[in-house]
Amino acid sequence: MTNEENEIMKDIYFFLRDHGDPPPINTDGCEEFWFRAGQDLVDMVGKKWDNHPLAKKLGLALIVYIENKSKDMAGGVK
């Protein structure tokens, strides 16, 4: 693994640490949570890593994963 890949993986880990417990979809705080998560992802992937392919793919995967957690907590809302 290159140093750059290693640093991206570290940032992805910290993103999940910071955003891995979303509120259930359509509850108080949900909109603010997703706004912040989205902004943090843009800052990391777009600004810091200049849309590096690894950062883009892992960032997208994390958003999907966290969204599914949020939906599951709300009873599987689609």
PDB file as gemmi writes it, atoms N, CA and C in Angstrom:
CRYST1    1.000    1.000    1.000  90.00  90.00  90.00 P 1                      
ATOM      1  N   MET A   1       0.852  -1.164   0.000  1.00  0.00           N  
ATOM      2  CA  MET A   1       0.000   0.000   0.000  1.00  0.00           C  
ATOM      3  C   MET A   1       0.904   1.235   0.000  1.00  0.00           C  
ATOM      4  N   THR A   2       0.543   2.224  -0.822  1.00  0.00           N  
ATOM      5  CA  THR A   2       1.338   3.446  -0.862  1.00  0.00           C  
ATOM      6  C   THR A   2       1.025   4.306   0.371  1.00  0.00           C  
ATOM      7  N   ASN A   3       1.894   5.270   0.624  1.00  0.00           N  
ATOM      8  CA  ASN A   3       1.627   6.203   1.728  1.00  0.00           C  
ATOM      9  C   ASN A   3       0.319   6.953   1.506  1.00  0.00           C  
ATOM     10  N   GLU A   4       0.047   7.340   0.264  1.00  0.00           N  
ATOM     11  CA  GLU A   4      -1.182   8.051  -0.049  1.00  0.00           C  
ATOM     12  C   GLU A   4      -2.403   7.167   0.243  1.00  0.00           C  
ATOM     13  N   GLU A   5      -2.365   5.930  -0.191  1.00  0.00           N  
ATOM     14  CA  GLU A   5      -3.473   5.002   0.085  1.00  0.00           C  
ATOM     15  C   GLU A   5      -3.649   4.792   1.584  1.00  0.00           C  
ATOM     16  N   ASN A   6      -2.562   4.681   2.279  1.00  0.00           N  
ATOM     17  CA  ASN A   6      -2.609   4.514   3.730  1.00  0.00           C  
ATOM     18  C   ASN A   6      -3.266   5.716   4.403  1.00  0.00           C  
ATOM     19  N   GLU A   7      -2.933   6.912   3.959  1.00  0.00           N  
ATOM     20  CA  GLU A   7      -3.520   8.126   4.521  1.00  0.00           C  
ATOM     21  C   GLU A   7      -5.013   8.233   4.188  1.00  0.00           C  
ATOM     22  N   ILE A   8      -5.386   7.835   2.986  1.00  0.00           N  
ATOM     23  CA  ILE A   8      -6.806   7.826   2.620  1.00  0.00           C  
ATOM     24  C   ILE A   8      -7.564   6.857   3.521  1.00  0.00           C  
ATOM     25  N   MET A   9      -7.022   5.675   3.734  1.00  0.00           N  
ATOM     26  CA  MET A   9      -7.676   4.682   4.596  1.00  0.00           C  
ATOM     27  C   MET A   9      -7.836   5.229   6.010  1.00  0.00           C  
ATOM     28  N   LYS A  10      -6.840   5.944   6.474  1.00  0.00           N  
ATOM     29  CA  LYS A  10      -6.917   6.538   7.808  1.00  0.00           C  
ATOM     30  C   LYS A  10      -8.046   7.570   7.862  1.00  0.00           C  
ATOM     31  N   ASP A  11      -8.145   8.409   6.844  1.00  0.00           N  
ATOM     32  CA  ASP A  11      -9.212   9.408   6.803  1.00  0.00           C  
ATOM     33  C   ASP A  11     -10.587   8.743   6.726  1.00  0.00           C  
ATOM     34  N   ILE A  12     -10.695   7.672   5.961  1.00  0.00           N  
ATOM     35  CA  ILE A  12     -11.966   6.943   5.854  1.00  0.00           C  
ATOM     36  C   ILE A  12     -12.345   6.370   7.212  1.00  0.00           C  
ATOM     37  N   TYR A  13     -11.381   5.840   7.928  1.00  0.00           N  
ATOM     38  CA  TYR A  13     -11.629   5.320   9.277  1.00  0.00           C  
ATOM     39  C   TYR A  13     -12.166   6.428  10.187  1.00  0.00           C  
ATOM     40  N   PHE A  14     -11.532   7.587  10.151  1.00  0.00           N  
ATOM     41  CA  PHE A  14     -11.971   8.690  10.999  1.00  0.00           C  
ATOM     42  C   PHE A  14     -13.352   9.202  10.583  1.00  0.00           C  
ATOM     43  N   PHE A  15     -13.636   9.186   9.295  1.00  0.00           N  
ATOM     44  CA  PHE A  15     -14.966   9.594   8.839  1.00  0.00           C  
ATOM     45  C   PHE A  15     -16.025   8.645   9.413  1.00  0.00           C  
ATOM     46  N   LEU A  16     -15.778   7.349   9.334  1.00  0.00           N  
ATOM     47  CA  LEU A  16     -16.732   6.385   9.887  1.00  0.00           C  
ATOM     48  C   LEU A  16     -16.840   6.539  11.402  1.00  0.00           C  
ATOM     49  N   ARG A  17     -15.742   6.777  12.064  1.00  0.00           N  
ATOM     50  CA  ARG A  17     -15.773   6.997  13.507  1.00  0.00           C  
ATOM     51  C   ARG A  17     -16.661   8.191  13.854  1.00  0.00           C  
ATOM     52  N   ASP A  18     -16.535   9.245  13.072  1.00  0.00           N  
ATOM     53  CA  ASP A  18     -17.250  10.480  13.367  1.00  0.00           C  
ATOM     54  C   ASP A  18     -18.704  10.487  12.898  1.00  0.00           C  
ATOM     55  N   HIS A  19     -19.034   9.649  11.919  1.00  0.00           N  
ATOM     56  CA  HIS A  19     -20.376   9.677  11.325  1.00  0.00           C  
ATOM     57  C   HIS A  19     -21.046   8.301  11.300  1.00  0.00           C  
ATOM     58  N   GLY A  20     -20.519   7.361  12.032  1.00  0.00           N  
ATOM     59  CA  GLY A  20     -21.017   5.989  11.968  1.00  0.00           C  
ATOM     60  C   GLY A  20     -22.277   5.715  12.757  1.00  0.00           C  
ATOM     61  N   ASP A  21     -22.752   6.669  13.529  1.00  0.00           N  
ATOM     62  CA  ASP A  21     -23.964   6.487  14.329  1.00  0.00           C  
ATOM     63  C   ASP A  21     -25.009   7.532  13.941  1.00  0.00           C  
ATOM     64  N   PRO A  22     -25.620   7.360  12.776  1.00  0.00           N  
ATOM     65  CA  PRO A  22     -26.587   8.359  12.321  1.00  0.00           C  
ATOM     66  C   PRO A  22     -27.896   8.238  13.089  1.00  0.00           C  
ATOM     67  N   PRO A  23     -28.665   9.339  13.128  1.00  0.00           N  
ATOM     68  CA  PRO A  23     -30.006   9.240  13.697  1.00  0.00           C  
ATOM     69  C   PRO A  23     -30.902   8.499  12.704  1.00  0.00           C  
ATOM     70  N   PRO A  24     -31.983   7.918  13.177  1.00  0.00           N  
ATOM     71  CA  PRO A  24     -32.922   7.292  12.234  1.00  0.00           C  
ATOM     72  C   PRO A  24     -33.415   8.314  11.204  1.00  0.00           C  
ATOM     73  N   ILE A  25     -33.655   7.844  10.002  1.00  0.00           N  
ATOM     74  CA  ILE A  25     -34.179   8.696   8.936  1.00  0.00           C  
ATOM     75  C   ILE A  25     -35.458   9.392   9.407  1.00  0.00           C  
ATOM     76  N   ASN A  26     -35.629  10.632   9.015  1.00  0.00           N  
ATOM     77  CA  ASN A  26     -36.828  11.431   9.299  1.00  0.00           C  
ATOM     78  C   ASN A  26     -37.058  11.709  10.777  1.00  0.00           C  
ATOM     79  N   THR A  27     -35.984  11.820  11.538  1.00  0.00           N  
ATOM     80  CA  THR A  27     -36.116  12.181  12.949  1.00  0.00           C  
ATOM     81  C   THR A  27     -35.404  13.502  13.190  1.00  0.00           C  
ATOM     82  N   ASP A  28     -35.607  14.050  14.378  1.00  0.00           N  
ATOM     83  CA  ASP A  28     -34.926  15.291  14.733  1.00  0.00           C  
ATOM     84  C   ASP A  28     -33.416  15.095  14.613  1.00  0.00           C  
ATOM     85  N   GLY A  29     -32.779  16.035  14.039  1.00  0.00           N  
ATOM     86  CA  GLY A  29     -31.331  15.993  13.902  1.00  0.00           C  
ATOM     87  C   GLY A  29     -30.857  15.285  12.649  1.00  0.00           C  
ATOM     88  N   CYS A  30     -31.749  14.629  11.949  1.00  0.00           N  
ATOM     89  CA  CYS A  30     -31.348  13.869  10.763  1.00  0.00           C  
ATOM     90  C   CYS A  30     -30.810  14.781   9.659  1.00  0.00           C  
ATOM     91  N   GLU A  31     -31.519  15.848   9.382  1.00  0.00           N  
ATOM     92  CA  GLU A  31     -31.106  16.761   8.320  1.00  0.00           C  
ATOM     93  C   GLU A  31     -29.736  17.371   8.627  1.00  0.00           C  
ATOM     94  N   GLU A  32     -29.569  17.794   9.862  1.00  0.00           N  
ATOM     95  CA  GLU A  32     -28.282  18.371  10.251  1.00  0.00           C  
ATOM     96  C   GLU A  32     -27.172  17.337  10.162  1.00  0.00           C  
ATOM     97  N   PHE A  33     -27.431  16.111  10.601  1.00  0.00           N  
ATOM     98  CA  PHE A  33     -26.433  15.040  10.529  1.00  0.00           C  
ATOM     99  C   PHE A  33     -25.973  14.842   9.089  1.00  0.00           C  
ATOM    100  N   TRP A  34     -26.941  14.716   8.154  1.00  0.00           N  
ATOM    101  CA  TRP A  34     -26.581  14.436   6.772  1.00  0.00           C  
ATOM    102  C   TRP A  34     -25.908  15.622   6.101  1.00  0.00           C  
ATOM    103  N   PHE A  35     -26.293  16.826   6.469  1.00  0.00           N  
ATOM    104  CA  PHE A  35     -25.615  18.000   5.929  1.00  0.00           C  
ATOM    105  C   PHE A  35     -24.144  17.969   6.335  1.00  0.00           C  
ATOM    106  N   ARG A  36     -23.892  17.726   7.615  1.00  0.00           N  
ATOM    107  CA  ARG A  36     -22.518  17.709   8.125  1.00  0.00           C  
ATOM    108  C   ARG A  36     -21.710  16.555   7.528  1.00  0.00           C  
ATOM    109  N   ALA A  37     -22.326  15.375   7.473  1.00  0.00           N  
ATOM    110  CA  ALA A  37     -21.631  14.215   6.896  1.00  0.00           C  
ATOM    111  C   ALA A  37     -21.279  14.476   5.434  1.00  0.00           C  
ATOM    112  N   GLY A  38     -22.228  15.044   4.693  1.00  0.00           N  
ATOM    113  CA  GLY A  38     -21.967  15.340   3.290  1.00  0.00           C  
ATOM    114  C   GLY A  38     -20.861  16.359   3.107  1.00  0.00           C  
ATOM    115  N   GLN A  39     -20.892  17.405   3.924  1.00  0.00           N  
ATOM    116  CA  GLN A  39     -19.850  18.431   3.836  1.00  0.00           C  
ATOM    117  C   GLN A  39     -18.482  17.858   4.197  1.00  0.00           C  
ATOM    118  N   ASP A  40     -18.442  17.046   5.237  1.00  0.00           N  
ATOM    119  CA  ASP A  40     -17.173  16.426   5.634  1.00  0.00           C  
ATOM    120  C   ASP A  40     -16.642  15.499   4.543  1.00  0.00           C  
ATOM    121  N   LEU A  41     -17.547  14.788   3.875  1.00  0.00           N  
ATOM    122  CA  LEU A  41     -17.121  13.893   2.797  1.00  0.00           C  
ATOM    123  C   LEU A  41     -16.577  14.686   1.617  1.00  0.00           C  
ATOM    124  N   VAL A  42     -17.250  15.767   1.252  1.00  0.00           N  
ATOM    125  CA  VAL A  42     -16.773  16.630   0.163  1.00  0.00           C  
ATOM    126  C   VAL A  42     -15.408  17.208   0.509  1.00  0.00           C  
ATOM    127  N   ASP A  43     -15.260  17.659   1.746  1.00  0.00           N  
ATOM    128  CA  ASP A  43     -13.975  18.216   2.168  1.00  0.00           C  
ATOM    129  C   ASP A  43     -12.863  17.175   2.067  1.00  0.00           C  
ATOM    130  N   MET A  44     -13.165  15.953   2.476  1.00  0.00           N  
ATOM    131  CA  MET A  44     -12.143  14.906   2.475  1.00  0.00           C  
ATOM    132  C   MET A  44     -11.846  14.425   1.049  1.00  0.00           C  
ATOM    133  N   VAL A  45     -12.873  14.002   0.338  1.00  0.00           N  
ATOM    134  CA  VAL A  45     -12.666  13.396  -0.975  1.00  0.00           C  
ATOM    135  C   VAL A  45     -12.296  14.445  -2.028  1.00  0.00           C  
ATOM    136  N   GLY A  46     -13.077  15.502  -2.083  1.00  0.00           N  
ATOM    137  CA  GLY A  46     -12.866  16.487  -3.139  1.00  0.00           C  
ATOM    138  C   GLY A  46     -11.720  17.435  -2.889  1.00  0.00           C  
ATOM    139  N   LYS A  47     -11.690  17.987  -1.699  1.00  0.00           N  
ATOM    140  CA  LYS A  47     -10.678  19.004  -1.416  1.00  0.00           C  
ATOM    141  C   LYS A  47      -9.346  18.395  -0.994  1.00  0.00           C  
ATOM    142  N   LYS A  48      -9.365  17.545   0.013  1.00  0.00           N  
ATOM    143  CA  LYS A  48      -8.098  16.996   0.513  1.00  0.00           C  
ATOM    144  C   LYS A  48      -7.474  16.009  -0.461  1.00  0.00           C  
ATOM    145  N   TRP A  49      -8.280  15.095  -1.011  1.00  0.00           N  
ATOM    146  CA  TRP A  49      -7.727  14.036  -1.853  1.00  0.00           C  
ATOM    147  C   TRP A  49      -7.937  14.263  -3.345  1.00  0.00           C  
ATOM    148  N   ASP A  50      -8.431  15.441  -3.721  1.00  0.00           N  
ATOM    149  CA  ASP A  50      -8.572  15.817  -5.129  1.00  0.00           C  
ATOM    150  C   ASP A  50      -9.260  14.711  -5.943  1.00  0.00           C  
ATOM    151  N   ASN A  51     -10.332  14.162  -5.365  1.00  0.00           N  
ATOM    152  CA  ASN A  51     -11.131  13.114  -6.013  1.00  0.00           C  
ATOM    153  C   ASN A  51     -10.325  11.873  -6.396  1.00  0.00           C  
ATOM    154  N   HIS A  52      -9.397  11.511  -5.550  1.00  0.00           N  
ATOM    155  CA  HIS A  52      -8.624  10.276  -5.756  1.00  0.00           C  
ATOM    156  C   HIS A  52      -9.617   9.114  -5.877  1.00  0.00           C  
ATOM    157  N   PRO A  53      -9.411   8.206  -6.840  1.00  0.00           N  
ATOM    158  CA  PRO A  53     -10.368   7.113  -7.047  1.00  0.00           C  
ATOM    159  C   PRO A  53     -10.645   6.269  -5.798  1.00  0.00           C  
ATOM    160  N   LEU A  54      -9.638   5.995  -4.996  1.00  0.00           N  
ATOM    161  CA  LEU A  54      -9.846   5.207  -3.781  1.00  0.00           C  
ATOM    162  C   LEU A  54     -10.709   5.968  -2.783  1.00  0.00           C  
ATOM    163  N   ALA A  55     -10.427   7.240  -2.610  1.00  0.00           N  
ATOM    164  CA  ALA A  55     -11.213   8.057  -1.682  1.00  0.00           C  
ATOM    165  C   ALA A  55     -12.665   8.163  -2.151  1.00  0.00           C  
ATOM    166  N   LYS A  56     -12.881   8.328  -3.456  1.00  0.00           N  
ATOM    167  CA  LYS A  56     -14.236   8.426  -3.992  1.00  0.00           C  
ATOM    168  C   LYS A  56     -15.024   7.146  -3.760  1.00  0.00           C  
ATOM    169  N   LYS A  57     -14.424   6.017  -4.075  1.00  0.00           N  
ATOM    170  CA  LYS A  57     -15.138   4.741  -3.938  1.00  0.00           C  
ATOM    171  C   LYS A  57     -15.426   4.410  -2.480  1.00  0.00           C  
ATOM    172  N   LEU A  58     -14.460   4.612  -1.620  1.00  0.00           N  
ATOM    173  CA  LEU A  58     -14.677   4.315  -0.203  1.00  0.00           C  
ATOM    174  C   LEU A  58     -15.639   5.313   0.434  1.00  0.00           C  
ATOM    175  N   GLY A  59     -15.551   6.568   0.036  1.00  0.00           N  
ATOM    176  CA  GLY A  59     -16.471   7.565   0.555  1.00  0.00           C  
ATOM    177  C   GLY A  59     -17.908   7.250   0.176  1.00  0.00           C  
ATOM    178  N   LEU A  60     -18.133   6.887  -1.071  1.00  0.00           N  
ATOM    179  CA  LEU A  60     -19.473   6.520  -1.514  1.00  0.00           C  
ATOM    180  C   LEU A  60     -19.966   5.282  -0.767  1.00  0.00           C  
ATOM    181  N   ALA A  61     -19.103   4.299  -0.618  1.00  0.00           N  
ATOM    182  CA  ALA A  61     -19.491   3.084   0.107  1.00  0.00           C  
ATOM    183  C   ALA A  61     -19.883   3.404   1.541  1.00  0.00           C  
ATOM    184  N   LEU A  62     -19.164   4.289   2.181  1.00  0.00           N  
ATOM    185  CA  LEU A  62     -19.497   4.655   3.559  1.00  0.00           C  
ATOM    186  C   LEU A  62     -20.833   5.378   3.644  1.00  0.00           C  
ATOM    187  N   ILE A  63     -21.098   6.281   2.723  1.00  0.00           N  
ATOM    188  CA  ILE A  63     -22.377   6.991   2.740  1.00  0.00           C  
ATOM    189  C   ILE A  63     -23.525   6.003   2.574  1.00  0.00           C  
ATOM    190  N   VAL A  64     -23.408   5.067   1.668  1.00  0.00           N  
ATOM    191  CA  VAL A  64     -24.451   4.054   1.473  1.00  0.00           C  
ATOM    192  C   VAL A  64     -24.613   3.214   2.733  1.00  0.00           C  
ATOM    193  N   TYR A  65     -23.515   2.804   3.318  1.00  0.00           N  
ATOM    194  CA  TYR A  65     -23.554   2.011   4.539  1.00  0.00           C  
ATOM    195  C   TYR A  65     -24.234   2.768   5.684  1.00  0.00           C  
ATOM    196  N   ILE A  66     -23.847   4.011   5.886  1.00  0.00           N  
ATOM    197  CA  ILE A  66     -24.419   4.815   6.969  1.00  0.00           C  
ATOM    198  C   ILE A  66     -25.903   5.094   6.690  1.00  0.00           C  
ATOM    199  N   GLU A  67     -26.245   5.345   5.439  1.00  0.00           N  
ATOM    200  CA  GLU A  67     -27.652   5.569   5.089  1.00  0.00           C  
ATOM    201  C   GLU A  67     -28.491   4.323   5.406  1.00  0.00           C  
ATOM    202  N   ASN A  68     -27.966   3.161   5.089  1.00  0.00           N  
ATOM    203  CA  ASN A  68     -28.687   1.925   5.395  1.00  0.00           C  
ATOM    204  C   ASN A  68     -28.870   1.747   6.899  1.00  0.00           C  
ATOM    205  N   LYS A  69     -27.862   2.098   7.675  1.00  0.00           N  
ATOM    206  CA  LYS A  69     -28.008   2.041   9.134  1.00  0.00           C  
ATOM    207  C   LYS A  69     -29.119   2.966   9.601  1.00  0.00           C  
ATOM    208  N   SER A  70     -29.157   4.166   9.035  1.00  0.00           N  
ATOM    209  CA  SER A  70     -30.165   5.149   9.408  1.00  0.00           C  
ATOM    210  C   SER A  70     -31.569   4.657   9.054  1.00  0.00           C  
ATOM    211  N   LYS A  71     -31.708   4.063   7.879  1.00  0.00           N  
ATOM    212  CA  LYS A  71     -33.002   3.522   7.450  1.00  0.00           C  
ATOM    213  C   LYS A  71     -33.408   2.335   8.315  1.00  0.00           C  
ATOM    214  N   ASP A  72     -32.462   1.455   8.621  1.00  0.00           N  
ATOM    215  CA  ASP A  72     -32.767   0.288   9.458  1.00  0.00           C  
ATOM    216  C   ASP A  72     -33.262   0.698  10.828  1.00  0.00           C  
ATOM    217  N   MET A  73     -32.682   1.747  11.396  1.00  0.00           N  
ATOM    218  CA  MET A  73     -33.106   2.211  12.716  1.00  0.00           C  
ATOM    219  C   MET A  73     -34.516   2.793  12.661  1.00  0.00           C  
ATOM    220  N   ALA A  74     -34.940   3.228  11.482  1.00  0.00           N  
ATOM    221  CA  ALA A  74     -36.276   3.801  11.333  1.00  0.00           C  
ATOM    222  C   ALA A  74     -37.270   2.739  10.879  1.00  0.00           C  
ATOM    223  N   GLY A  75     -36.885   1.480  10.993  1.00  0.00           N  
ATOM    224  CA  GLY A  75     -37.787   0.407  10.597  1.00  0.00           C  
ATOM    225  C   GLY A  75     -37.767   0.067   9.127  1.00  0.00           C  
ATOM    226  N   GLY A  76     -36.626   0.285   8.502  1.00  0.00           N  
ATOM    227  CA  GLY A  76     -36.485  -0.078   7.091  1.00  0.00           C  
ATOM    228  C   GLY A  76     -37.135   0.881   6.126  1.00  0.00           C  
ATOM    229  N   VAL A  77     -37.254   2.145   6.496  1.00  0.00           N  
ATOM    230  CA  VAL A  77     -37.840   3.163   5.619  1.00  0.00           C  
ATOM    231  C   VAL A  77     -37.080   3.180   4.298  1.00  0.00           C  
ATOM    232  N   LYS A  78     -37.788   3.259   3.223  1.00  0.00           N  
ATOM    233  CA  LYS A  78     -37.171   3.280   1.887  1.00  0.00           C  
ATOM    234  C   LYS A  78     -36.970   4.698   1.414  1.00  0.00           C  
TER     235      LYS A  78                                                      
END                                                                             
